[in-house]
């Protein structure tokens, strides 16, 4: 009998493309699998980056389009390590709901089904159906306000922002922070910003270091004014595009590389941050019960 898991749904994004969002999603998820977790990635980007990363042919399978349109239950769309002989190989305990280019037509497909459907809520039922089956569900979003991206804000428990040490990418963080605030006001009050992952950092350059320091000092939350930047940044390396070409992650191709270790550190800190947040939330609820009791 499969155990019931406490599922955390984590959306990953930024309001700018080319910031390592999909690479971070895939490798943080893979690091958590190495730590013994069961993880699902849902590709919600019409450019199907996560799908491509694992060597999955985007049009070969039904996926997130059919899930959002309500044509198929999410359980029927999951690709796993047991799906062999299909030209790809997923790591054990790291599952995928793939995406295809047809996602760009999802809004029209949904509006054609019923005038009473609320587009921003189309992810709620599928994600609710998957809760309890995974430790983590990662939502890999598009770098713009597409319907799947908006829906991810409304269903996620946590949000991770991805950025590179580039002035335009860091400027995009402000837009993403505003979107998170807006999502809290308009239907997902419990959405928590988990942090910012800075990747593609050439630590030899003063520009990269100064921009990383800027994020650490400028973006702070909570009473403790703790920085939302993860302590470890992901360095720049040619090994990342090499793994993408062969449909693997660094954990399969370069398991002892320093970049792989950096993703391990990010995954460890992610779980530390979630534990701290959920412990504080539990204490708050206990205090409220004592007051009301």
Secondary structure as a PSIPRED ss2 file (coil, helix, strand):
# PSIPRED VFORMAT (PSIPRED V4.0)

   1 X C   1.000  0.000  0.000
   2 X C   1.000  0.000  0.000
   3 X C   1.000  0.000  0.000
   4 X C   1.000  0.000  0.000
   5 X C   1.000  0.000  0.000
   6 X C   1.000  0.000  0.000
   7 X C   1.000  0.000  0.000
   8 X E   0.000  0.000  1.000
   9 X E   0.000  0.000  1.000
  10 X E   0.000  0.000  1.000
  11 X E   0.000  0.000  1.000
  12 X E   0.000  0.000  1.000
  13 X E   0.000  0.000  1.000
  14 X C   1.000  0.000  0.000
  15 X C   1.000  0.000  0.000
  16 X C   1.000  0.000  0.000
  17 X C   1.000  0.000  0.000
  18 X C   1.000  0.000  0.000
  19 X C   1.000  0.000  0.000
  20 X C   1.000  0.000  0.000
  21 X H   0.000  1.000  0.000
  22 X H   0.000  1.000  0.000
  23 X H   0.000  1.000  0.000
  24 X H   0.000  1.000  0.000
  25 X H   0.000  1.000  0.000
  26 X H   0.000  1.000  0.000
  27 X H   0.000  1.000  0.000
  28 X H   0.000  1.000  0.000
  29 X H   0.000  1.000  0.000
  30 X H   0.000  1.000  0.000
  31 X H   0.000  1.000  0.000
  32 X H   0.000  1.000  0.000
  33 X H   0.000  1.000  0.000
  34 X H   0.000  1.000  0.000
  35 X C   1.000  0.000  0.000
  36 X C   1.000  0.000  0.000
  37 X C   1.000  0.000  0.000
  38 X C   1.000  0.000  0.000
  39 X E   0.000  0.000  1.000
  40 X E   0.000  0.000  1.000
  41 X E   0.000  0.000  1.000
  42 X E   0.000  0.000  1.000
  43 X E   0.000  0.000  1.000
  44 X C   1.000  0.000  0.000
  45 X C   1.000  0.000  0.000
  46 X C   1.000  0.000  0.000
  47 X C   1.000  0.000  0.000
  48 X C   1.000  0.000  0.000
  49 X H   0.000  1.000  0.000
  50 X H   0.000  1.000  0.000
  51 X H   0.000  1.000  0.000
  52 X H   0.000  1.000  0.000
  53 X H   0.000  1.000  0.000
  54 X C   1.000  0.000  0.000
  55 X C   1.000  0.000  0.000
  56 X C   1.000  0.000  0.000
  57 X C   1.000  0.000  0.000
  58 X H   0.000  1.000  0.000
  59 X H   0.000  1.000  0.000
  60 X H   0.000  1.000  0.000
  61 X C   1.000  0.000  0.000
  62 X C   1.000  0.000  0.000
  63 X C   1.000  0.000  0.000
  64 X H   0.000  1.000  0.000
  65 X H   0.000  1.000  0.000
  66 X H   0.000  1.000  0.000
  67 X H   0.000  1.000  0.000
  68 X H   0.000  1.000  0.000
  69 X H   0.000  1.000  0.000
  70 X C   1.000  0.000  0.000
  71 X C   1.000  0.000  0.000
  72 X C   1.000  0.000  0.000
  73 X C   1.000  0.000  0.000
  74 X H   0.000  1.000  0.000
  75 X H   0.000  1.000  0.000
  76 X H   0.000  1.000  0.000
  77 X H   0.000  1.000  0.000
  78 X E   0.000  0.000  1.000
  79 X E   0.000  0.000  1.000
  80 X C   1.000  0.000  0.000
  81 X C   1.000  0.000  0.000
  82 X C   1.000  0.000  0.000
  83 X C   1.000  0.000  0.000
  84 X C   1.000  0.000  0.000
  85 X C   1.000  0.000  0.000
  86 X C   1.000  0.000  0.000
  87 X C   1.000  0.000  0.000
  88 X C   1.000  0.000  0.000
  89 X C   1.000  0.000  0.000
  90 X C   1.000  0.000  0.000
  91 X C   1.000  0.000  0.000
  92 X C   1.000  0.000  0.000
  93 X C   1.000  0.000  0.000
  94 X E   0.000  0.000  1.000
  95 X E   0.000  0.000  1.000
  96 X E   0.000  0.000  1.000
  97 X E   0.000  0.000  1.000
  98 X C   1.000  0.000  0.000
  99 X C   1.000  0.000  0.000
 100 X C   1.000  0.000  0.000
 101 X H   0.000  1.000  0.000
 102 X H   0.000  1.000  0.000
 103 X H   0.000  1.000  0.000
 104 X H   0.000  1.000  0.000
 105 X H   0.000  1.000  0.000
 106 X H   0.000  1.000  0.000
 107 X H   0.000  1.000  0.000
 108 X H   0.000  1.000  0.000
 109 X H   0.000  1.000  0.000
 110 X H   0.000  1.000  0.000
 111 X H   0.000  1.000  0.000
 112 X C   1.000  0.000  0.000
 113 X C   1.000  0.000  0.000
 114 X C   1.000  0.000  0.000
 115 X C   1.000  0.000  0.000
 116 X C   1.000  0.000  0.000
 117 X C   1.000  0.000  0.000
 118 X C   1.000  0.000  0.000
 119 X H   0.000  1.000  0.000
 120 X H   0.000  1.000  0.000
 121 X H   0.000  1.000  0.000
 122 X C   1.000  0.000  0.000
 123 X C   1.000  0.000  0.000
 124 X H   0.000  1.000  0.000
 125 X H   0.000  1.000  0.000
 126 X H   0.000  1.000  0.000
 127 X H   0.000  1.000  0.000
 128 X H   0.000  1.000  0.000
 129 X H   0.000  1.000  0.000
 130 X H   0.000  1.000  0.000
 131 X E   0.000  0.000  1.000
 132 X C   1.000  0.000  0.000
 133 X C   1.000  0.000  0.000
 134 X E   0.000  0.000  1.000
 135 X C   1.000  0.000  0.000
 136 X E   0.000  0.000  1.000
 137 X E   0.000  0.000  1.000
 138 X E   0.000  0.000  1.000
 139 X E   0.000  0.000  1.000
 140 X E   0.000  0.000  1.000
 141 X C   1.000  0.000  0.000
 142 X C   1.000  0.000  0.000
 143 X C   1.000  0.000  0.000
 144 X C   1.000  0.000  0.000
 145 X C   1.000  0.000  0.000
 146 X C   1.000  0.000  0.000
 147 X H   0.000  1.000  0.000
 148 X H   0.000  1.000  0.000
 149 X H   0.000  1.000  0.000
 150 X H   0.000  1.000  0.000
 151 X H   0.000  1.000  0.000
 152 X H   0.000  1.000  0.000
 153 X H   0.000  1.000  0.000
 154 X H   0.000  1.000  0.000
 155 X H   0.000  1.000  0.000
 156 X C   1.000  0.000  0.000
 157 X C   1.000  0.000  0.000
 158 X E   0.000  0.000  1.000
 159 X E   0.000  0.000  1.000
 160 X E   0.000  0.000  1.000
 161 X E   0.000  0.000  1.000
 162 X E   0.000  0.000  1.000
 163 X E   0.000  0.000  1.000
 164 X E   0.000  0.000  1.000
 165 X C   1.000  0.000  0.000
 166 X C   1.000  0.000  0.000
 167 X H   0.000  1.000  0.000
 168 X H   0.000  1.000  0.000
 169 X H   0.000  1.000  0.000
 170 X H   0.000  1.000  0.000
 171 X H   0.000  1.000  0.000
 172 X H   0.000  1.000  0.000
 173 X H   0.000  1.000  0.000
 174 X H   0.000  1.000  0.000
 175 X H   0.000  1.000  0.000
 176 X H   0.000  1.000  0.000
 177 X H   0.000  1.000  0.000
 178 X H   0.000  1.000  0.000
 179 X H   0.000  1.000  0.000
 180 X H   0.000  1.000  0.000
 181 X H   0.000  1.000  0.000
 182 X H   0.000  1.000  0.000
 183 X H   0.000  1.000  0.000
 184 X H   0.000  1.000  0.000
 185 X H   0.000  1.000  0.000
 186 X C   1.000  0.000  0.000
 187 X C   1.000  0.000  0.000
 188 X C   1.000  0.000  0.000
 189 X C   1.000  0.000  0.000
 190 X C   1.000  0.000  0.000
 191 X C   1.000  0.000  0.000
 192 X E   0.000  0.000  1.000
 193 X E   0.000  0.000  1.000
 194 X E   0.000  0.000  1.000
 195 X E   0.000  0.000  1.000
 196 X E   0.000  0.000  1.000
 197 X E   0.000  0.000  1.000
 198 X E   0.000  0.000  1.000
 199 X E   0.000  0.000  1.000
 200 X C   1.000  0.000  0.000
 201 X E   0.000  0.000  1.000
 202 X C   1.000  0.000  0.000
 203 X C   1.000  0.000  0.000
 204 X C   1.000  0.000  0.000
 205 X C   1.000  0.000  0.000
 206 X H   0.000  1.000  0.000
 207 X H   0.000  1.000  0.000
 208 X H   0.000  1.000  0.000
 209 X H   0.000  1.000  0.000
 210 X H   0.000  1.000  0.000
 211 X H   0.000  1.000  0.000
 212 X H   0.000  1.000  0.000
 213 X H   0.000  1.000  0.000
 214 X H   0.000  1.000  0.000
 215 X H   0.000  1.000  0.000
 216 X H   0.000  1.000  0.000
 217 X H   0.000  1.000  0.000
 218 X H   0.000  1.000  0.000
 219 X C   1.000  0.000  0.000
 220 X E   0.000  0.000  1.000
 221 X E   0.000  0.000  1.000
 222 X C   1.000  0.000  0.000
 223 X C   1.000  0.000  0.000
 224 X C   1.000  0.000  0.000
 225 X C   1.000  0.000  0.000
 226 X E   0.000  0.000  1.000
 227 X E   0.000  0.000  1.000
 228 X C   1.000  0.000  0.000
 229 X E   0.000  0.000  1.000
 230 X C   1.000  0.000  0.000
 231 X C   1.000  0.000  0.000
 232 X C   1.000  0.000  0.000
 233 X C   1.000  0.000  0.000
 234 X C   1.000  0.000  0.000
 235 X E   0.000  0.000  1.000
 236 X C   1.000  0.000  0.000
 237 X C   1.000  0.000  0.000
 238 X C   1.000  0.000  0.000
 239 X H   0.000  1.000  0.000
 240 X H   0.000  1.000  0.000
 241 X H   0.000  1.000  0.000
 242 X H   0.000  1.000  0.000
 243 X H   0.000  1.000  0.000
 244 X H   0.000  1.000  0.000
 245 X H   0.000  1.000  0.000
 246 X C   1.000  0.000  0.000
 247 X C   1.000  0.000  0.000
 248 X C   1.000  0.000  0.000
 249 X C   1.000  0.000  0.000
 250 X H   0.000  1.000  0.000
 251 X H   0.000  1.000  0.000
 252 X H   0.000  1.000  0.000
 253 X H   0.000  1.000  0.000
 254 X C   1.000  0.000  0.000
 255 X C   1.000  0.000  0.000
 256 X C   1.000  0.000  0.000
 257 X C   1.000  0.000  0.000
 258 X H   0.000  1.000  0.000
 259 X H   0.000  1.000  0.000
 260 X H   0.000  1.000  0.000
 261 X H   0.000  1.000  0.000
 262 X H   0.000  1.000  0.000
 263 X H   0.000  1.000  0.000
 264 X H   0.000  1.000  0.000
 265 X H   0.000  1.000  0.000
 266 X H   0.000  1.000  0.000
 267 X H   0.000  1.000  0.000
 268 X H   0.000  1.000  0.000
 269 X H   0.000  1.000  0.000
 270 X H   0.000  1.000  0.000
 271 X H   0.000  1.000  0.000
 272 X H   0.000  1.000  0.000
 273 X H   0.000  1.000  0.000
 274 X H   0.000  1.000  0.000
 275 X H   0.000  1.000  0.000
 276 X H   0.000  1.000  0.000
 277 X H   0.000  1.000  0.000
 278 X H   0.000  1.000  0.000
 279 X H   0.000  1.000  0.000
 280 X H   0.000  1.000  0.000
 281 X H   0.000  1.000  0.000
 282 X H   0.000  1.000  0.000
 283 X H   0.000  1.000  0.000
 284 X H   0.000  1.000  0.000
 285 X H   0.000  1.000  0.000
 286 X H   0.000  1.000  0.000
 287 X H   0.000  1.000  0.000
 288 X H   0.000  1.000  0.000
 289 X H   0.000  1.000  0.000
 290 X H   0.000  1.000  0.000
 291 X H   0.000  1.000  0.000
 292 X H   0.000  1.000  0.000
 293 X C   1.000  0.000  0.000
